[in-house]
Amino acid sequence: LASASGGSAGGRDTLVVAISASGRTAQAVAAAERHRGSSFVVGLTARGDSALAGAADAVVPLAATVAETSGIATMTYRATVAALAALVDDGDAEALRRRLGTAPDALRALLGGGSAWAHGAADVLDGGRPVHVMGDGLRAGLVEQAALMLREAPRLAATAWDTGDWLHVGVYTLVPGDPVLLYAGSPADDEAVGVIRARGGRIVAVGGDVPEAEVNVPLPESALDDPVVRALVEP
């Protein structure tokens, strides 16, 4: 992590991926500059004239066809996910482009059906208590982004947890009536749901049929079938 003290050693066999939508995040720029000349530095930024772009050996633009106007990085987050998927994909680039191209339609389908779940989800989550946001640790970026959006937009206290780890750590702060935003798919889902219900918690579940949840938010099949598309749609 760029913000960790000490940094990493780097070297000719090291690839540094420095991410900052603005291109001016101090820790990301410092990490890129520290590795410049020893490691190969890829900068992911929406600003080609930024300090991060200047410190990188190659720049991947985080661009959207519509400007972000809310002050919250939703589209640049998705652009980052898409760029990272491209960096690690060793298949046909055009095939990846087609896969990523299905995400906008899946997003429209999800949001278009919001009347079935949005009000119910808001009633559960906006109860004046911190939201426990939980999901598989393999998708930690999703869970962290979801908690961040709750803090940035409606200004709700929200903490991201790996579902299995929550059973050992976060469970102690759950009291009756507390809201849980559960991104389904963790091996610990069943145990966590049982504990939440036993302690009187209330659940909004995303991407899976959780009978015990107050609200289930269904994902389009195209998102469920492809982990990269799901990573773009689910937040």
SERO-995447 format. One record per atom (N, C-alpha, C): residue in three letters; x, y, z. Coordinates in steps of 0.2 Angstrom, whole numbers, plus 5000, padded with zeros to 4 digits. Layout:
N
ALAXYZ/...
END
This chain:
235
LEU500449945000/LEU500050005000/LEU500450065000/ALA500250114996/ALA500650174996/ALA500750215002/SER500250205007/SER500250245013/SER500650205018/ALA500850145017/ALA501250105022/ALA501950135023/SER502150135029/SER502850165031/SER503350115028/GLY503850145026/GLY504450105023/GLY504450085016/GLY503850085013/GLY503850065006/GLY504149995004/SER504249984998/SER504449914996/SER505149924992/ALA505449874992/ALA506149874989/ALA506149894982/GLY505749864978/GLY505749874970/GLY506349844967/GLY506449854961/GLY507049834957/GLY506849814950/ARG507249784946/ARG507149774939/ARG506549724937/ASP506449684942/ASP505949634941/ASP505249654945/THR505149714947/THR504649744950/THR504149784946/LEU503549774946/LEU503049824942/LEU502649854948/VAL502749924947/VAL502349964952/VAL501749994949/VAL501149984952/VAL500550014949/VAL500250064954/ALA500350124952/ALA500150184956/ALA499550214954/ILE499050214958/ILE498350234957/ILE498150294960/SER497950344956/SER497650414959/SER497250444954/ALA496550444955/ALA496150484950/ALA496350554948/SER496550584953/SER496750654953/SER497450664950/GLY497850614952/GLY498550614950/GLY499050654955/ARG498750674960/ARG499050714965/ARG499050684972/THR498750624973/THR498850594980/THR499550584982/ALA499650614988/ALA500350624990/ALA500750554990/GLN500450504993/GLN500750444995/GLN500850404988/ALA500350404983/ALA500450374977/ALA501050404973/VAL501050474973/VAL501550504969/VAL502250494972/ALA502250494979/ALA502950474982/ALA503150404980/ALA502650364980/ALA502850294979/ALA503150284972/ALA502850324967/ALA503050314960/ALA503750354959/GLU503850404963/GLU504450434962/GLU505050394965/ARG504850364971/ARG505350324974/ARG505550264970/HIS505150234966/HIS505350184961/HIS505550204955/ARG505550264953/ARG505650284946/ARG506450274945/GLY506550244940/GLY507250224938/GLY507550154940/SER507150124945/SER507350054947/SER506750004945/SER506150024946/SER505649984944/SER505250014938/PHE504849974935/PHE504449994930/PHE503750024933/VAL503550084932/VAL503050114935/VAL502450134930/VAL501850104932/VAL501250114928/VAL500850164932/GLY500650224930/GLY500250264933/GLY499450264931/LEU499050244935/LEU498250254933/LEU498050314936/THR497850364931/THR497550424933/THR497150454928/ALA496650494930/ALA496250534925/ALA496550594923/ARG497150614926/ARG497450684924/ARG498150664920/GLY498150674914/GLY498850664910/GLY499350714912/ASP499150774915/ASP499650824916/ASP499850824923/SER499650774927/SER499750774934/SER500450754936/ALA500650754943/ALA501250734945/ALA501350664945/LEU500850624946/LEU500850554945/LEU501050534938/ALA500750564933/ALA500850544926/ALA501650564924/GLY501850614927/GLY502550634926/GLY503050584929/ALA502850554934/ALA503350504938/ALA503250434935/ALA502850424931/ALA502650354928/ALA503050344922/ASP503250274921/ASP503550254914/ASP502950254909/ALA502350234911/ALA501750224907/ALA501150244910/VAL500750274907/VAL500050304910/VAL499450264907/VAL499050244911/VAL498350214909/VAL497850264911/PRO497550304906/PRO497050354908/PRO496450324911/LEU496150354916/LEU495550334919/LEU495050384916/ALA494750374911/ALA494250414907/ALA493550394907/ALA493150434907/ALA492450424907/ALA492050464902/THR491550444898/THR491250484893/THR490850544896/VAL490650534903/VAL490250584907/VAL490750604913/ALA490750664914/ALA491150694919/ALA490850674926/GLU491250664931/GLU491050654938/GLU490850714941/THR490250724943/THR489950784946/THR489750784953/SER489750724956/SER489550724963/SER490150734968/GLY490750734965/GLY491350734970/GLY491450674973/ILE491150614971/ILE491250544973/ILE491550504967/ALA492050474968/ALA492450434962/ALA492050364961/THR491550374957/THR491150304956/THR491350284949/MET491350324944/MET491550304937/MET492350294937/THR492750334940/THR493450324940/THR493650264944/TYR493250244949/TYR493350174952/TYR493250124947/ARG492650124943/ARG492550074939/ARG493050074933/ALA493350134931/ALA493850134926/ALA494450104929/THR494650114935/THR495250074938/THR495150004938/VAL494549974940/VAL494449904940/VAL494549874933/ALA494249914928/ALA494349884921/ALA495049894919/ALA495449944921/ALA496149944919/ALA496549894922/LEU496449874929/LEU496749824932/LEU496649754929/ALA495949744927/ALA495749684924/ALA496149674917/ALA496249734914/ALA496649724907/ALA497449714909/LEU497649744914/LEU498349734916/LEU498549654917/VAL498049624920/VAL498249554922/VAL497949504917/ASP497549524912/ASP497249484907/ASP497749454902/ASP497849394901/ASP498349364897/ASP498049334890/GLY497349354890/GLY497049324884/GLY496949384878/ASP496449374874/ASP496349414868/ASP496049484871/ALA496349534869/ALA496149604871/ALA495449624869/GLU495349594863/GLU494649614860/GLU494049574864/ALA494249514866/ALA493749474870/ALA493649514877/LEU494149534880/LEU494149574886/LEU493649634885/ARG493849674879/ARG493449734878/ARG492649714877/ARG492549654874/ARG491849634873/ARG491549624880/ARG491949584885/ARG491649574891/ARG491549634895/LEU491949684895/LEU491849744899/LEU491349784896/GLY491249774889/GLY490649814886/GLY489949794888/THR489949734892/THR489249714894/THR489049744901/ALA489549774904/ALA489449804911/ALA488949864910/PRO488949914906/PRO488449964906/PRO487749944905/ASP487649894901/ASP486949864901/ASP486749834907/ALA487149794910/ALA487049764917/ALA486849814922/LEU487249874922/LEU487149924927/LEU486449954926/ARG486249974919/ARG485649994918/ARG485049954920/ALA485149884919/ALA484649844922/ALA484549844929/LEU485149844933/LEU485149844940/LEU484849904943/LEU485049964940/LEU484750024942/LEU484050034940/GLY483850004934/GLY483150014932/GLY482649974936/GLY482949924939/GLY482449884944/GLY482449914951/GLY482749974952/GLY482849994959/GLY482250004963/SER481650014959/SER481050034963/SER480849974967/ALA481149914966/ALA480949854969/ALA481349844976/TRP481849874976/TRP482349864982/TRP482649934985/ALA482649984982/ALA483050044984/ALA482750074991/HIS482050084991/HIS481750114997/HIS481850065003/GLY481750005002/GLY481749955007/GLY482449945010/ALA482949955005/ALA483649955007/ALA483850015011/ALA483550075009/ALA483750135013/ALA483450135020/ASP482850105020/ASP482550095027/ASP482950055032/VAL483250005029/VAL483649955033/VAL484349995035/LEU484650025030/LEU485350045031/LEU485350115035/ASP484850155034/ASP484850225037/ASP484450225044/GLY484750185049/GLY484350175055/GLY484750215061/GLY485250255059/GLY485550285065/GLY486150245068/ARG486250195065/ARG486850145068/ARG487350135063/PRO487950125065/PRO488450105059/PRO488250045055/VAL488450045049/VAL488249995044/VAL488849945044/HIS488749875045/HIS489249825044/HIS489249805037/VAL489749825033/VAL489749805026/VAL490249745025/MET489949685022/MET490249625023/MET490249595016/GLY490849555014/GLY490849515008/GLY491549475008/ASP491549435003/ASP492149385003/ASP492849435002/GLY493349415006/GLY493949445006/GLY494249444999/LEU494049394995/LEU494349394988/LEU494149454984/ARG493549494986/ARG493349544983/ARG493349604988/ALA493949614991/ALA493949664996/ALA493849734993/GLY494049744987/GLY493949814984/GLY493249834984/LEU492849784982/LEU492149804982/LEU491849824989/VAL492049784994/VAL491749795000/VAL492049865003/GLU492649875002/GLU492949945004/GLU492550005000/GLN492449994994/GLN492150044990/GLN491450054992/ALA491050004994/ALA490350004996/ALA490350045003/ALA490750025007/ALA490750065014/ALA490950135013/LEU491450155008/LEU491650215007/LEU491050255004/MET490650224999/MET490150264997/MET489550285002/LEU489450235007/LEU489050255012/LEU489250315016/ARG489950315017/ARG490250375021/ARG490150435017/GLU490350435011/GLU490450495007/GLU489750525005/ALA489250485003/ALA488650505000/ALA488150525006/PRO487850475009/PRO487350485014/PRO487650505021/ARG488350495021/ARG488650515028/ARG488450465033/LEU488450405031/LEU488350355036/LEU488950315039/ALA489050305045/ALA489650265048/ALA489550195045/ALA490150175042/ALA490150105039/ALA490850085039/THR490850015040/THR491549985040/THR491549925036/ALA492049915032/ALA492049855028/ALA492449795032/TRP492149735030/TRP492349675034/TRP492349615029/ASP492849575029/ASP492849505026/ASP492349465030/THR491849435027/THR491349405031/THR491549355036/GLY492049315034/GLY492249265039/GLY492649295045/ASP493049355043/ASP493349385049/ASP492849425053/TRP492349445050/TRP491849485054/TRP491649435060/LEU491549375059/LEU491349325064/LEU491749325070/HIS492449345069/HIS492849345075/HIS493049415078/VAL492849465074/VAL493049535076/VAL492449585076/GLY492049585070/GLY491549635070/GLY490949625074/VAL490849555075/VAL490249535078/VAL490049565085/TYR490549585088/TYR490549605095/TYR490149675095/THR490149715090/THR489849775090/THR489149775087/LEU488849725085/LEU488249715082/LEU487749715088/VAL487249755088/VAL486649755093/VAL486049745089/PRO485449725092/PRO484849725089/PRO484649785085/GLY484449765079/GLY484249825074/GLY484749855070/ASP485349835071/ASP485949855067/ASP485949835060/PRO486149875055/PRO486049855048/PRO486749825046/VAL486649775041/VAL487149745038/VAL487049745031/LEU487549765027/LEU487549765020/LEU487949705018/LEU487649645015/LEU488049585014/LEU488049575007/TYR488649575004/TYR488849554997/TYR488949474997/ALA488449444994/ALA488449374995/ALA488949334991/GLY489149274993/GLY489649244989/GLY490249214994/SER490249235000/SER490849205004/SER490649135007/PRO491149095008/PRO491049035011/PRO490749035018/ALA490749095021/ALA490549105028/ALA489849135028/ASP489549145022/ASP488849175022/ASP488349145027/ASP488249085027/ASP487749045031/ASP487849055038/GLU488449055040/GLU488649055047/GLU488549135049/ALA488749175045/ALA488649245047/ALA487949275047/VAL487549245042/VAL486849265042/VAL486449235049/GLY486649175051/GLY486349145057/GLY486549185063/VAL487149215063/VAL487349255069/VAL487049315069/ILE486949345063/ILE486649415063/ILE485949415065/ARG485549365062/ARG484849355064/ARG484749335072/ALA485249295074/ALA485149285081/ALA485249345086/ARG485649385083/ARG485849445087/ARG485349505085/GLY484849495081/GLY484349545080/GLY484549595074/GLY485049575070/GLY485349625065/GLY484849615059/ARG484849675055/ARG484449675049/ARG484949675043/ILE484749635037/ILE485149625032/ILE484849655025/VAL485349685022/VAL485249695014/VAL485749655011/ALA485449605007/ALA485949565003/ALA485949574996/VAL486549574993/VAL486649594986/VAL486949534983/GLY486649514977/GLY486949464973/GLY486849394975/GLY486349384979/GLY486249314981/GLY485549314984/ASP485249254984/ASP484549244987/ASP484649224994/VAL484649274999/VAL484649265006/VAL483949265009/PRO483649215010/PRO482949215013/PRO482849255019/GLU483449255023/GLU483349285030/GLU483449365029/ALA483649385024/ALA483749455023/ALA483049495022/GLU483049555025/GLU482449605024/GLU482449625017/VAL482949635013/VAL482949655006/VAL483449615003/ASN483349594997/ASN483849554992/ASN483849604986/VAL484449624984/VAL484549654978/VAL484849614973/PRO484449594968/PRO484649544963/PRO485149574958/LEU485649544956/LEU486149564950/LEU485949534944/PRO486049564938/PRO485849534932/PRO486349474930/GLU486049424927/GLU486449364925/GLU487149384922/SER487149434918/SER487849444915/SER488349464920/ALA488149494925/ALA488549514931/ALA488749454935/LEU488249404936/LEU488449344940/LEU488849294937/ASP488849304930/ASP489249254926/ASP489949274925/ASP490149334926/ASP490849354925/ASP491049394930/PRO491649374934/PRO491849404940/PRO492049484938/VAL492349494932/VAL492549564931/VAL491949604930/VAL491449584926/VAL490849624925/VAL490549634932/ARG490549584936/ARG490249594943/ARG490549644947/ALA491249644946/ALA491649694950/ALA491449764948/LEU491249774941/LEU491049834939/LEU490349854941/VAL489949804941/VAL489249824942/VAL489049824950/GLU489249774954/GLU489049764960/GLU489149824965/PRO489649864965/PRO489749924969/PRO489149974969/
END
